[in-house]
Amino acid sequence: MTDFNGEKMTETFEPFQKIARLNREVVITEKIDGTNGLIAIGEDGSFLVGSRSRWITPDDDNYGFARWAYEHRDELMQLGPGRHFGEWWGLGIQRNYSQTRKRFSLFNTERWQAERPECCDVVPTIYQGMWTPGCAPNAVKHLRENGSLAAPGFTRPEGIIIWHTAARQLFKVTLEKDEVPKAFAEQEKERCCCMIPDMTPRQRAALALYIKGRTPHYIAQVLRVSERSVTGWLKPVPTRADRIRANIAAMPNVSLFKW
């Protein structure tokens, strides 16, 4: 390929992306505050488990999701070949939602709403229909007024997820601090945790790993200490945090996040 002057062009042409029409169907579901989970099943019957950013195993887990998945492998194989994403949430994860156990809710409502493995749930649908300027605000209002659909009776739902079918793109709106970037929120949370007094550097390292979703077993292996020691370090963390919340709140440019 040559340009107008006959010189050879080496630049690879990249066409402008296609633009989806906004006025198409959307599906709005409840955004559950847990941790991302992935069940990957191969055409050959292979079975892998992942978090948002890595493959996990029962020995290198994320809030016990891999252990649960392998315990329910026979049921989960009913999902069939493909990558099946969902939220791992409930007891001991983020907001807890007043649950007595952990649960896995699949994201693909169209595929799994009617029939799915017995060990799985599906994220609740708040609205499905043509996009309108008011559909997202109305969905947020519904959660504010009625609480979580995933955990009825829980009054602090996290937000909504909007799936735009034509653009094949996900968007989210949170009920609290929607204007704050998630990366900043995570950095601030770690900063506040590191301010907890009377902790050694190794204990702070354990806490930082725990915030990222690592299990006490994994932390013990990384830090080369006993799992019992790690559990002991983490157990009093909420109590210590409560004692210094007032001090953190008084500091400039620091807002508080519920753990």
PEGI-V92924 format. One record per backbone hydrogen bond with DSSP energy under -0.5 kcal/mol. NH is the residue of the N-H (numbers start at 1). CO is the residue of the C=O. Records with the same first field share a line. If there is no record, write none. Layout:
BEGIN
NH: CO  CO
END
This chain:
BEGIN
3: 7
6: 3
9: 1
15: 13
20: 18
24: 22
26: 129
27: 163
28: 127
29: 27  161
30: 124
31: 159
32: 30
34: 32
35: 88
37: 86
38: 50
39: 84
40: 38  48
41: 39  82
42: 46
45: 42
48: 40
50: 38
51: 54
56: 49
57: 60
60: 57
63: 213
65: 62
68: 64
69: 65
70: 66
71: 67
72: 68
73: 70
76: 72
77: 73
78: 75
79: 76
80: 77
82: 41
84: 39  82
85: 83
86: 37
87: 105
88: 35
89: 87  103
90: 93
91: 101
93: 90
95: 33
96: 93
97: 95
98: 95
99: 96
103: 89
105: 87  103
106: 104  121
107: 85
109: 107
112: 108
113: 109
120: 117
121: 104
123: 106
126: 28  124
127: 28
129: 26
131: 24
135: 132
136: 132
138: 134
139: 135
140: 136
141: 137
142: 138
143: 139
144: 140
145: 141
146: 142
147: 143
148: 154
154: 151
155: 153
158: 31
159: 31
160: 173
161: 29
162: 171
163: 27  161
164: 162  169
165: 25  163
168: 164
169: 164
171: 162
173: 160
175: 158
176: 158
180: 177
181: 179
185: 181
186: 182
187: 183
188: 184
189: 185
190: 186
191: 187
192: 188
193: 189
194: 190
195: 191  192
196: 193
204: 200
205: 201
206: 202
207: 203
208: 204
209: 205
210: 206
211: 207
212: 208
213: 210
214: 209
219: 215
220: 216
221: 217
222: 218
223: 219
224: 220
225: 220
230: 226
231: 227
232: 228
233: 229
234: 230
235: 231
236: 232
237: 234
240: 236
241: 237
242: 238
243: 239
244: 240  241
245: 241  242
248: 244
249: 245
250: 246
251: 248
254: 251
END
